Amino acid sequence: MHYTVETEREEDGRWIAEIDAIPGALCYGASHDEAIARVEALALRVLAERIEPITIT
């Protein structure tokens, strides 16, 4: 899967990163790289929660 990370610099100097394809995947960072790293980590957590656990019987 490939997702696009959109970034923008806020007026106060912070960076915001967002992945539109994943609702709620939006993070701020003090730098461009930090914002991207944070939103990527959040996206992984969101996607992991969508995976149903495997039940072994």
trRosetta pair geometry for C-beta under 8 A, 3 or more apart (Angstrom, degrees):
i j d omega theta_ij theta_ji phi_ij phi_ji
3 19 5.0 20 160 -153 130 122
3 21 5.3 -135 -130 49 100 129
3 22 6.7 0 -138 -17 150 110
3 43 6.7 -161 72 -162 163 154
4 19 7.0 149 77 -134 47 72
4 20 7.2 -5 73 27 97 99
4 21 7.4 101 35 -7 77 114
5 17 5.4 -3 -177 -171 108 107
5 18 7.3 145 -158 69 60 33
5 19 5.7 -40 -99 -79 64 83
5 36 5.6 81 148 -130 157 90
5 39 6.0 133 -135 94 114 135
5 40 7.1 -40 -82 -64 141 86
6 17 7.1 155 79 -154 44 54
6 18 5.2 -25 62 63 95 87
6 19 7.6 157 15 -88 78 32
6 20 6.7 40 3 -28 126 100
7 15 5.9 -6 -167 -176 108 108
7 16 6.8 158 -151 82 57 50
7 17 4.9 -19 -96 -99 84 76
7 18 7.8 164 -82 18 39 68
7 32 6.0 63 176 -146 156 88
7 35 6.1 115 -127 100 109 134
7 36 6.7 -43 -75 -67 129 92
8 15 7.3 156 80 -155 35 64
8 16 5.3 -15 61 58 85 98
9 13 7.1 -24 -174 -148 101 28
9 14 7.5 160 -156 87 60 35
9 15 5.6 -39 -101 -100 64 70
9 16 7.9 169 -97 17 17 75
9 32 7.7 -47 -76 -80 96 91
10 13 6.9 -30 76 40 82 22
10 14 4.7 2 39 63 123 83
10 15 7.2 -158 3 -88 85 18
10 16 6.0 81 -44 -19 103 107
10 28 7.7 -12 -10 -129 138 110
13 30 8.0 7 125 -156 98 62
14 28 5.1 3 166 -168 130 112
14 29 6.9 150 -168 73 83 32
14 30 6.5 -60 -120 -106 74 37
14 35 7.7 120 169 -75 77 123
15 28 6.8 143 79 -159 49 59
15 29 5.0 -24 65 65 101 84
15 30 7.4 16 19 101 93 11
15 31 6.3 -2 7 139 134 17
15 32 5.0 172 -108 -91 165 46
15 34 7.1 130 54 64 122 86
15 35 3.9 -118 106 -21 108 147
16 26 6.8 1 -176 -173 100 91
16 27 7.3 167 -151 88 57 36
16 28 5.4 -31 -97 -98 70 70
16 29 8.0 162 -87 20 26 70
16 35 6.2 -163 -131 -152 8 140
17 26 7.3 174 89 -148 48 47
17 27 5.5 -12 59 62 92 84
17 28 7.9 164 17 -94 72 22
17 29 6.8 14 -2 6 111 113
17 35 3.9 145 -16 145 109 98
17 36 5.0 169 -107 -82 160 47
17 38 6.8 139 49 65 124 90
17 39 4.0 -128 105 -9 113 143
18 25 6.4 120 -158 103 55 74
18 26 4.4 1 -105 -106 92 84
18 27 7.8 170 -77 21 52 56
18 39 6.6 -130 -85 -132 20 148
19 22 4.6 20 102 33 115 105
19 25 4.0 -24 48 104 100 136
19 26 7.9 -144 26 -66 60 54
19 39 6.0 154 -18 162 98 117
19 43 5.3 39 23 -89 157 130
22 25 3.9 43 93 -9 110 136
22 43 5.2 117 58 -127 169 92
22 46 5.5 117 -178 95 123 150
22 47 7.3 -64 -119 -56 134 89
24 42 7.8 -132 125 158 85 122
24 46 6.6 159 81 -104 112 140
25 39 5.7 88 168 -165 88 91
25 42 5.4 157 -134 108 75 113
25 43 4.8 44 -132 -82 138 84
25 46 6.1 -98 -72 5 101 155
26 39 6.8 -6 -127 -113 16 112
27 35 5.8 167 101 -157 90 65
27 38 3.8 -152 146 114 153 115
27 39 4.2 -156 26 -67 113 75
27 42 5.7 169 -49 -6 125 142
28 35 6.1 -51 -170 -111 25 100
28 38 7.5 -24 65 79 32 156
29 32 7.3 130 85 -110 122 3
29 33 7.4 -122 132 80 151 42
29 34 3.2 174 -174 102 129 94
29 35 3.2 -140 23 -57 114 62
29 36 7.4 -66 14 9 154 49
29 37 7.2 98 -97 44 153 87
29 38 5.4 177 -67 6 111 129
30 34 5.5 24 44 51 70 157
31 34 4.5 95 52 5 81 104
31 35 7.0 -146 89 -6 42 85
32 35 6.0 -59 -153 34 28 109
32 36 6.6 23 153 -14 63 108
33 36 5.8 -57 -149 38 32 110
33 37 6.2 32 155 -20 67 107
34 37 5.7 -54 -145 37 30 111
34 38 6.3 30 157 -19 64 108
35 38 5.9 -57 -148 37 28 111
35 39 6.4 20 159 -13 64 108
36 39 6.1 -60 -144 40 29 103
36 40 6.2 30 157 -19 65 109
37 40 5.9 -57 -147 37 28 111
37 41 6.4 27 155 -18 63 107
38 41 5.8 -56 -150 36 30 110
38 42 6.3 29 154 -17 65 107
39 42 5.5 -51 -144 39 35 113
39 43 6.2 41 154 -24 66 104
40 43 5.6 -51 -146 34 31 113
40 44 6.6 33 154 -20 62 102
41 44 5.8 -53 -153 33 32 112
41 45 6.7 31 150 -17 64 104
42 45 5.7 -56 -153 36 35 111
42 46 6.3 34 152 -19 68 105
43 46 5.6 -53 -145 36 33 112
43 47 6.2 28 157 -15 66 108
44 47 5.9 -56 -144 41 29 108
44 48 6.1 33 155 -23 64 108
45 48 5.7 -54 -145 35 29 113
45 49 6.5 31 155 -22 63 105
46 49 5.9 -56 -155 32 30 112
46 50 7.0 30 149 -22 61 104
47 50 5.6 -53 -156 28 38 115
47 51 7.2 42 149 -26 64 97
48 51 5.9 -48 -159 21 39 113
